[in-house]
Amino acid sequence: MSQEAVPSSQPKGLLQQMEELMAALNADLSQLDADFQQSAERPAPASANGSDRT
């Protein structure tokens, strides 16, 4: 996770830090959901049964 969401030049309140981290997490989860939805639209290859993952 990058440190750019919480610059060290000026101290912030804990609530503001938490709000920024939650916003970043929400954005990451939204992107992950979009990627998942896109991959769910494609037909899976016959060999993709989950056993070949590392």
C-alpha atoms as an extended CHARMM CRD file, in Angstrom:
* protein
*
        54  EXT
         1         1  MET       CA              0.0000000000        0.0000000000        0.0000000000  PROA      1               0.0000000000
         2         2  SER       CA              1.3980000000        3.3880000000       -0.9040000000  PROA      2               0.0000000000
         3         3  GLN       CA              2.0610000000        6.0990000000        1.6670000000  PROA      3               0.0000000000
         4         4  GLU       CA              0.8330000000        8.9450000000       -0.5530000000  PROA      4               0.0000000000
         5         5  ALA       CA             -2.6220000000        8.9000000000        1.0660000000  PROA      5               0.0000000000
         6         6  VAL       CA             -1.1320000000       10.1470000000        4.3420000000  PROA      6               0.0000000000
         7         7  PRO       CA              1.4930000000       12.8570000000        3.7270000000  PROA      7               0.0000000000
         8         8  SER       CA              3.8780000000       13.4230000000        6.6280000000  PROA      8               0.0000000000
         9         9  SER       CA              4.1410000000       17.2070000000        6.1410000000  PROA      9               0.0000000000
        10        10  GLN       CA              1.1030000000       17.9450000000        8.3130000000  PROA      10              0.0000000000
        11        11  PRO       CA             -0.3530000000       15.7800000000       11.0650000000  PROA      11              0.0000000000
        12        12  LYS       CA             -3.9510000000       14.7090000000       10.5510000000  PROA      12              0.0000000000
        13        13  GLY       CA             -6.6130000000       13.5960000000       12.9200000000  PROA      13              0.0000000000
        14        14  LEU       CA             -7.2330000000        9.8900000000       13.2520000000  PROA      14              0.0000000000
        15        15  LEU       CA            -10.7460000000       10.2410000000       11.8780000000  PROA      15              0.0000000000
        16        16  GLN       CA             -9.4960000000       12.0130000000        8.7470000000  PROA      16              0.0000000000
        17        17  GLN       CA             -6.8260000000        9.3620000000        8.2210000000  PROA      17              0.0000000000
        18        18  MET       CA             -9.4090000000        6.6080000000        8.6060000000  PROA      18              0.0000000000
        19        19  GLU       CA            -11.7660000000        8.3150000000        6.1570000000  PROA      19              0.0000000000
        20        20  GLU       CA             -8.9930000000        8.6050000000        3.5630000000  PROA      20              0.0000000000
        21        21  LEU       CA             -7.9460000000        4.9790000000        4.0610000000  PROA      21              0.0000000000
        22        22  MET       CA            -11.5640000000        3.8050000000        3.7820000000  PROA      22              0.0000000000
        23        23  ALA       CA            -11.9970000000        5.8340000000        0.5780000000  PROA      23              0.0000000000
        24        24  ALA       CA             -8.8480000000        4.2620000000       -0.8790000000  PROA      24              0.0000000000
        25        25  LEU       CA             -9.9950000000        0.7940000000        0.1850000000  PROA      25              0.0000000000
        26        26  ASN       CA            -13.4210000000        1.3890000000       -1.3310000000  PROA      26              0.0000000000
        27        27  ALA       CA            -11.8230000000        2.4680000000       -4.6160000000  PROA      27              0.0000000000
        28        28  ASP       CA             -9.6210000000       -0.6460000000       -4.6170000000  PROA      28              0.0000000000
        29        29  LEU       CA            -12.5920000000       -2.8960000000       -3.9060000000  PROA      29              0.0000000000
        30        30  SER       CA            -14.6390000000       -1.2180000000       -6.6300000000  PROA      30              0.0000000000
        31        31  GLN       CA            -11.8420000000       -1.8620000000       -9.1310000000  PROA      31              0.0000000000
        32        32  LEU       CA            -11.5030000000       -5.4460000000       -7.9600000000  PROA      32              0.0000000000
        33        33  ASP       CA            -15.2590000000       -5.9400000000       -8.3300000000  PROA      33              0.0000000000
        34        34  ALA       CA            -15.1680000000       -4.4630000000      -11.8350000000  PROA      34              0.0000000000
        35        35  ASP       CA            -12.3150000000       -6.8000000000      -12.7710000000  PROA      35              0.0000000000
        36        36  PHE       CA            -14.1850000000       -9.7540000000      -11.2920000000  PROA      36              0.0000000000
        37        37  GLN       CA            -17.3890000000       -8.8890000000      -13.1320000000  PROA      37              0.0000000000
        38        38  GLN       CA            -15.4410000000       -8.5570000000      -16.3900000000  PROA      38              0.0000000000
        39        39  SER       CA            -13.7590000000      -11.9300000000      -15.9090000000  PROA      39              0.0000000000
        40        40  ALA       CA            -17.0940000000      -13.5520000000      -15.0100000000  PROA      40              0.0000000000
        41        41  GLU       CA            -18.4970000000      -12.4690000000      -18.3780000000  PROA      41              0.0000000000
        42        42  ARG       CA            -15.8220000000      -14.4490000000      -20.2330000000  PROA      42              0.0000000000
        43        43  PRO       CA            -16.2790000000      -18.1980000000      -20.5190000000  PROA      43              0.0000000000
        44        44  ALA       CA            -13.7160000000      -20.0180000000      -18.4030000000  PROA      44              0.0000000000
        45        45  PRO       CA            -11.2950000000      -22.4070000000      -20.1230000000  PROA      45              0.0000000000
        46        46  ALA       CA            -12.0250000000      -26.0980000000      -19.6080000000  PROA      46              0.0000000000
        47        47  SER       CA             -8.9120000000      -26.5100000000      -17.4560000000  PROA      47              0.0000000000
        48        48  ALA       CA             -9.8530000000      -23.6770000000      -15.0650000000  PROA      48              0.0000000000
        49        49  ASN       CA            -11.2730000000      -25.7010000000      -12.2240000000  PROA      49              0.0000000000
        50        50  GLY       CA             -9.2300000000      -23.9610000000       -9.5100000000  PROA      50              0.0000000000
        51        51  SER       CA             -6.8120000000      -26.8480000000       -8.9370000000  PROA      51              0.0000000000
        52        52  ASP       CA             -4.0800000000      -25.3280000000      -11.1110000000  PROA      52              0.0000000000
        53        53  ARG       CA             -3.6810000000      -22.1860000000       -8.9790000000  PROA      53              0.0000000000
        54        54  THR       CA             -0.5200000000      -21.7200000000       -6.9610000000  PROA      54              0.0000000000
